[in-house]
Amino acid sequence: MSAAILRGIKSEVTMSTIQTMGLVPIGANGVPAIPALEQGDHLSREEFHRRYEAMPHIKKAELIEGVVHMPSPVRFKQHGRQHLGANFWLGSYMMFTPGIDGGDNCTLKLDMRNEPQPDACLLIAPERGGQVQIDDKGYIVGGPELINEISASSASYDLHSKLEAYRRNNVKEYVVWRVLENAIDWFVLEGTQYARLPCDAGIYRSRVFPGLWLDVTALLEGNLVKVFETVQQGVATEEHRQFVEWLASRQGR
């Protein structure tokens, strides 16, 4: 069999495999019907979303201020471990606070230039009058009340272009864990600008979610028992009890 024929067979098999796996939708003459996402592309949110939905093999891509970001593979010591710890903290609070909701790596439809996929978010449920909606495909539309990101350092776009996008889209609290610098920043929206939330004796106390307390040292050191104990202290307060009652009173709004 000639080399040309073998190359033709290989090409057909490769294209068939790609189509079968749904990696790239193929149009006429073997040309992709929808262009692939590429790091650094400048796109509208609608075009970004169209391409992202057409590439289910891509696990994470974000549009931040009109620019496509496709993060590198996630390392255990620099991201995965911290991600789990932060989710444990937020999940512990959710367990005691009916009427709120949260998610991990959920795509957010913000404005026409931003569609991020934050590491975690916490929100007041839409049926309780929260500021986001869930569209007919199950995506979050709008900025959740709180977003958490695991970031390499202060040089990351998490603390620059993404922070600006969250500020502009009314994300009321933004928590960033700077792994390489072993620090946690908590920003709170005051008017139209972010300010740093005061840390009182090593404890952050949310203004938006009463009773959401964070022992910074415990989370940084991976002491999840102490993280949970601090959450328990927060949800035992009178302000948390009143918040839960207020959420209950807003059912169906």
N, C-alpha and C positions, 0 to 999 in steps of 0.2 A: 504494500500500500504506500502511495507517495506521501511525502512530507506535507504537501499542500492539502491533501485529503485529510490527513491526521489533524492538521491545524484546524480545518473546518469542523471536524467532529468535535474537537476539544472546545472550540468556540461555542458550538450549539449546546453542548452539555453544560458549559459554564453558564450561559445565558438562561437555560432551562432551570438550572439549580437556583439561580438568583431569583427568577420569577416565582418558582415554587416556594422558596423561603420567604418571599415577600420583602426582600431587602431593598429593592429599588423598583418601582412601577415602570414597566417597559412599554413604550409606545411603538409607533410604526418604525420599521427599519432598524429595530434594536436600540433606538434612541430613548433615553429615560424620559418618561412622560412628565415627571416632576423633578427638577434639579435637586441634587443632593445638598444637604447642609454642609457648609465649610466654615471652619474657624475664621473669624474676622470678617465674614460677609456682612454687608450693610443691607438690612431688610426691614420692611414694615412688619408689624406684628402678625397681620393676617397671612402674609407670605411665609414668614417663619413658621407659623403654626401649621400651614398647609404642608410644608416640606417635612416638618417634624413628625406629623401624623403619618406621613407616607413612608417613614423609615423606622419601623418598630424595633429594629435591632439596636438603635441608639438609645442608651439608657438615660443619658442626661445631656441636655443642651438648653441653653438659656439665651434669650434676647435681652440685652441690657443697653438701654439708651440707643437702640437701633443697631447694635453690633452683636453678632453671634459669638457665643462663648461655648466651647466644648471642653469641659475639664478633663484632666488626665485621669488614668485609673486611680482608684482610691486606696491609699495605704492604711494599714491597720493602726500603726502607732501614731500616725499624724492626722487621722481623720475618723476611721471606723470606731475605735474605742470611745473617742470623745462624743461622736454622734449618738452612740447607744446611751451614754451617760446623760446627755442632755435630754434625750427622749424619755428616759426613765424619770427625770425630774419633772418634765411637763406632764407626762402621763400620770404621775403620782397626784399632781394637782387636779387633773381632770377627774380622777377617780372620786374625789370629794366634792366636785363642783358640777352638778347636773345643770345643763343649759348651755355649757360651752362645748366646743369640739376642737379637734386638731388633726394634723396630718403630717406625714413624713414624705418629703420629696414630691410634693404636689405641684403641678404646673399652675401658675397664677396668671390670669389674663388681666393685666393692669391697664396701661394706656396703649396708644398706638405704636410705641417704641419699646415696650417692655413686656416680656413674658418670662419671668424667672421661675426657677424650680428650687425654692429654698430647702435647706436641710430639715426644717420643722416649722410649723406655724400653729398658733393657738388663736381661736376665734370664738366670738359669741355667735351661737347658732343663728342662722338667718331667721328661723321661726321665732326667735326670741328678740328680734330687732337688731341683730348684728349688722355690721357694715358691708359684708360681702354677700354675694348671691351665688347659687350653684346653677350653672346652665344646663340645658337639656342633654348635654353629653357628659355631665358630671364634673366639669372644670370649675374651679373657683374664679369668680369674676370680681375684681376689686382687691383692695389691700386688707389682709387680715389685721386684727388688732395687734398681734404680736408675731414677730418672725425671729427665728434663731438660725444663725449660720455658723458653721465650723470653718474657720479661715486659717490659712498658713501663717500670715503675719499682717501687720498694718499696711504692708505694700499691696495687699490683695485688692482686687476690684470690689470685694465685699465691703470695704471701708471707703470706697471712693464712688465710682459710678453707680454701683448697686445701692449704696446708702442714699445717694441723691434720688434715685428712682423710688425707693421706699418712702422717703420723706415727702416727695411730691404726690404720692398716691395714698397719703394719710395712714401709713402704718404707724400706729401710735407708740409702739415700743419695739426696739430692735436690739437684739442681744447677739453679740459676736464673740466667739471663743477664739482668741488668737493663740493657736497651739504652740508655735515656735517661740513665742514670747511669754507663754504660760500666764496668760491674762484673759480676763473677760470684761468686755465693755458693754454697758447697758445704756442705750440712748432712749430718751423719752421725748415725744413731740410736744413742744410748748409753742402754741400758736402755729406758725408755719415752719419752725426751725427745730432741729434736734438739739437737746441739751443732755449732758451726762447725768444719769440718775445717781444721786448720792448713795454711797455704800456705807451703811451705819454698822460699825464694829464687825466688819466682814460679812454683813448680810445685805443683800439687795432685796427691796420690797417693792413689788410692782404697784404702779398707780392705777393701771387699767384693770388688772385682775386682783382685787383685794385678797390677801392671804397667800398670794404666790410669792413665797420667800425663797431666796437662794443663798446658801452658805458657799461663798466663792471658793474658799480654800478646800472645802470638802469635795466639791465637784472637780476642781483642778487635780486633786490627789486621788480621785477615783474612790473616795469614801462614800459609797452610795447609801450606806446605813445612816450616816449623819445627814446626807442630802435629804433622805426621806424623813428623818426626825424633824428637820427644819421645816419641811413642807407641812408636817403634822402640826407644828407650832403655829404656822401661819393660818391654817384652816380651822384652828381652834379659837381664833379671834372673833370678836363681835363684828368687825367689819366684814369678815367672810360670811358670817351667818346672814347679815343683812344683804350682802350681794346675792347669795343663793335665793333668798326670798324675793329680791327684785327680779332676778331671772325667771323665777316661777310665775311672777305676776305678768310677765310679758309673753307668755305662751300664746302663739298664734298671731303675733304682730308682724 
